[in-house]
Amino acid sequence: MTHLRTRAVHAGQHPDPATGAIATPISQTTAFGYGTLERGAAIFAGEKPGYRYSRFANPTVAALEAKMADLEGAQAAVAFASGTAAMSSVLLGLLNPGDEVAFLGPLYGGTEGLFRALGERFGIKAVDATQQGLAASLTPATRLVWVETLTNPSLRLHDLAAVASLAKARGVFTVADNTFCTPCLVRPLEHGIDLVLHSMTKYLGGHGDATGGIVAGPAGLIAAVRKTGLGHVGGNLSPQEAFLFLRGIKTLPLRMDAHCAGAAAVAHFLAGQAGVRAVHYPGLASHPQHALAKRQMQGGYGGMVAFELVRNERSAAAAVLNPLRLFTQAVSLGDVDSLACHPASTTHSFVSAEVRAQNGVTEGLIRLSVGIEHPADLIVDLENALRHAG
């Protein structure tokens, strides 16, 4: 299987040998019988394959992990109860007190909050390398470099191949949060990145009905993340949620085509509006990194659009957001439904005002997650809201 659309349907899944069921069964069990003491001891020691307890592994979850490892071109993957659980497991599974994590932002506010709160509490220093550059920010203590394939919410890019090359030369691991792009648009491991992470809650699930996270990469690194995240912290994904993600991923390439087409139409519409000062969308020729986006992204420029109002005030953002009817005000993204939010008061509200200003998260910034509705209807909704706001 070479085409992503085919692999999204079939990878990791086979008809159930017991019943012939095409959909992967939900193995709704906590424990698994292993027959004999000797076999149980061998499974617990890792000498034989097998399931023992669903916190460590479960057949439904394993099918999801195999599917995502295939789509990202990884040796292995491990699923978690949320994207934050996945991030925490990477941080605690690969780093020790005294280590440093360098990140290229702007980051999702929850990620930076995790670095600052949890990481630094355990002696892991977070270094923002955005302004002075990665090369100048790396120190002998740097062990991990963190990037997003599209930054949240400013939709900037980082050259993944350049990041990976520099980090490898210094003996540093790299992690790319690929939530915004999915493997349909960017596959970070192909650019030399070590680990790729997703909040599966977003595009991978796609229907706003399941919460989860996943990390994919080399088997050795994934084993370390799994041991910490599942064995010690216990952030395992439930089999019911895994089933929903398996179902959602089957249509991921088709949905991403619709998200990208809709976002492109919305971005071009917003770029021509008098009340809009700037539109952030990598598919626009006006985007400062449009050339990098053309080279690094495949098959589209994503379903996210951010725009700044001429009036850089929270009241102006409210005047646009509150009349919207097809765009629901909510902080998630990647659903088939279109969503809108005001990052400064929601997703990035727990980041300092200084950092928000530095990263362009202004009071007049609005972030859109464009769903799969017809773009013409979404544009009418935005046009009415902008007209209502004056």
N, C-alpha and C positions, 0 to 999 in steps of 0.2 A: 504494500500500500504506500503510494507516494504522495497522493493529494491530501491536503489537510482536511477537506470536506469529508473524504472517505474515512480518514483516521479518526476524526471527531466522532463518527458514528460507531466504528468497529473496534478501535484500539482499547485493549484492556477488558473487553467483553466478549463472551462466548455463550451460546445457548447452554442453559443449566443442564449438566449431565444427568441429573436425577429426574427432571421433569420436561426438559426441552424448552423451558421458558426463555424467551428471547431477552426480555428485560432482566437485568441482574437482580436476583432475589434480595430482599432485605433480610440480612442475618441478624434478627432482633434477639440477640442473646448476649449475656455478660460473660459466660464461661464456655469452654469447649472441652469435651471429654477427649482424653488422649490415650485411653485404653489400658496401658500398663505403666507401672512405676518407671521402668527403664525408658520407655518412649517419652514419658513426661519429662524425665530428667534431661534427656537429649534435646527436647524442644526448648526447655528453659535455658539450657547451656548454649543454645544456638548451633548445636551440632546437627540437628535435623529440622526440616521445614515443618511448620504446623502452627495452628492457632492455639492459644492458651487462655487469653483474657482480652476482652474487647478494648480495654484501655491501651493495650500494646498493639493490637492488630485485629482486623475484622475483615471477612471476605468481601463485603460490600465496599468498605473503605479501600481495601486493597485494589479492587477493580478501578476505582476512581484514581488512585495513585498511579496505577499502571497507565491509565489513559493520559493523564497529565504529563507523566514522564515522557511518553511517546510524542505528544504534541509539542513539548518544549525541547525535544532532542536530548533528554537527560538519561542518565543511567538509572536513577531512582527518584522517588518523590515521597513526601510524608505529609499527610493532611492533618489539619487542626480544627478546633471548634470555631475559630475566627481568624481574621487576618492579623489581629493584634497578638493572638496566641502564637501564630507562626513567627511574627517578628520577635516576640519575647524569647521564643525557643532558639532562634538563631543567635540572638544576643547572648543568652545565658549558656547556650550549648557550645559556642565557639570561642568565647572571650573569657578572660580571667581578670581579677582585680589588678589594676595597673596597666591594662591594655587600653588602647584608644580606638575609637571608631570615627573615621572621617566621613563626612557626608557632603554631597553636592546638592544644594537646594534650589529653589524652595522645596521643602518636604510637606507631605501631609502633616497637619498639626499633631495628630495622634502619634505619628512616628517620632517626631522631634520631642514631643512630650514624654514618650517612652524612654528615649535616650537620656533626657535630662533628669527624669524622676527615677525610674527603675535602674537604668544603667549607672548613673553617677552615685546612687545609693550603695551600689555594690562595687564601687571603685573603678568603674569603666568610664573613661573620659570621652565626651562627645566633642568633636572639633568640626565647626562649620567651615568647610573649605571653599564655599561658593565665591566669596569675594577675592581672596588672595590666590586662589587656584589650588588644584590638588597637589601638584609637585611641591609647592612651598609649604603645604600643610602636613605632609607626611613626616613622621618622626620615627625614631627607632622603636617607639612603643605602639605605633600604628599596626593594627592587625586586620582591620576590616574597613573597606570602603563601601559606602551605601549610596545608590542613586535610584532615581525613578526614571522610567523610560519616557514618561511625560510628567512634568512636575505639576503638583497640585497646589493651588488652582491656576497658576500662571501659564501652564502649557508650554514650558520651555523644554529644550532637549539638551542632553549631554552626549558627546561622542563616545559611545560605548566601547568601541574598539580602542580608542585612545586611553580611556580610563582603565580598561583591562590591561593594556600593554604596560602602562606606567606602574600599575599596582603589582603586576607579576614581576617586573624588574626589581621591585622592592620586597618581594616575598609576602605580599599582602593579599588576602582574600577579597573578592568583590561580590556584592549582592545587588541585584536590580529588582526593584518592585515594578512588576509588569502589569499591574492591575488595570491601568488605563488603556493599554494597547492590546493585551492578550497575545497569545502566540499567532493569532491571525495576522497581526500587523508587525510585531517585532519578536524575535526569538533571541534573547540576550546571550544565551550560551554560544550561539553561532558567532558572536562578536568577541568571544573570549571571556565573558563574565563567568564566574564560578557558580553562583547560586541565583536562581530566579524565584521570586516570591509573588503570590497573588492573594488579595482578598477575594476569595471565590464568591463572596456575597454579591459582588458587583456583576461584571459581564459574564463570568463563567456560569453562574446560576441563571442570571438574566431575568428572573421573574419576581424578584423581591420577596421570595418565600423561604429562603434558606441562608444561614450564616455559617461561613467557614473560611479557612485559609489553607494554603498549600505552599510547600517549598520543594523545588526540584533541582537536581545537580548531580555531582559525582557520588557514587555509593558511599564512600568513606565519610564525606562531610554530612550526607543525609543521615547516616547511622548515628553520628554524634548529635545532630539536631533531634532525631527521633528519641534517642535515649534520654535526653534532657526534657524535651517537651512532652513526651508521653510517659516515660518511665518515672521521672522525678516530679514534673509539674502537673501532669495529668490533663493536658489540654486537648484531649482526643475528640475527634469528630464522631457524631452519632451515625449509625448505619442509615437511619431515616434521612438525615441530611445528605449523606453520601449518595443515596439513591436519587434525590432531587438534583444534585449536581451532575450525576451521570446523565440524567434526562436532559438537563439544560445544555450541557456541552455538545450534545448531538446536533443542536441547531446553531451553535455558536458562530460558525463561518457565515451562515445565512443572515443571522441577526446583525453581525458586525458590518456586513455590506449595507444593510439598511441604516444602521447607526451612522456610518460614515457618510452616506449619501445625504441623510437628513441634516447632519451637522454642517456639511459643506454648504448646503442651501441656506441654512440659518445664518452661518457666518457671513456669507456674501450679502445677505439681506441686511444684517446689522451694520456691516461696513459702510452702507450707504445712508444711514440714519443720522439726522442732524444732532439728535440728543446723545449720540454715542461718540465718545472721544477716542476709543481704541477697541479693537477686537483681537482677541488672542486665539488663534487657530492655526496650527502648523500647515494647513493646506492653503492658506492665503499667501499670495506672493509677497505681501507686505510683512509677513512674519519674519523676524530677524534671522531665524534659523531654517527658513524654508528649504534651502539647498540641502542642509543636513537631513531634514525630514524626508526629502525625496530619496536620499541615499539610504537612510536607515530604516524607514518604514516601508512596508510592502502592502499593497492592496487597499490603501486608504490612509486617512489621517486621524482617525478616531472619531468618537461620538461626543466628545466634550468640547464646549465652547465657553470662553469667558469674555466678558466685555465690561469696559469702564464707561460710566456715564460722564457727561460733561460736568454735571453737578456732582462733585465728589462728596456727597453727604449721605448718611444713612436714611434720612427721610426721602431722598431722591430714589434710592434703591427700593425702599418700601413702596413708593408710588408706582414703580414699574412692576414689582413682584406681586403685590396684593391683588391687582385686577386679573392676573393670569388665570386661565381656566383649564387649558390642556396641560400646562406645566404645573405639576403639584410641588408646593414648597416642601422639600425634604432634603436631608443631608446625604443620602446615599447616592448611588449612580449606577449606570449600566443596566437599568431595568428596561423592559419593553415600553414602559410608561416614561414619558418625559418628566424630568425633575428640575427644579431650580432652587438655588440657595444663595444666601448672602454670607460668604466665607468669614468675613470679619466678625460676625456675631454668632457663628455656628462652628464650622469645622476648625477654624483657626482662632477661636475665642480664647483658648487657654494658652496661646502663644503670646508673648509680650508685644505690646504696641510697637516697640522699637523693631522687633523682628518682623512683624507684619508690614511695617512701612518699608523696611529693607527689601522685603520679598514682593512688594507690589500688591499686597492684600489690603487695598484701600476700602474706605467706607462706600465708595461708589462702584465697587467691583461686584459683578453678579456672575455666578457659575451655572451653566446649563448642562444637564445630561440629556442629550437628545435621544428620544426613544425611537420606536419603529413606526410611529404614526406617519401619515402622509406629510411630507415637508410643507406643502402648501397650507395645510391646516395649522401647523405650528407657526408659520410665518404670520398668518392672519391673527393668531392669538397674541404674538409679540407686537405686531403692528397696533392692535387695539390697546394693549397695555402701555406702549410708548405714547400713543395719542392721548390716552387718559392721563398719563403723567405730565403731559405738556412738553 
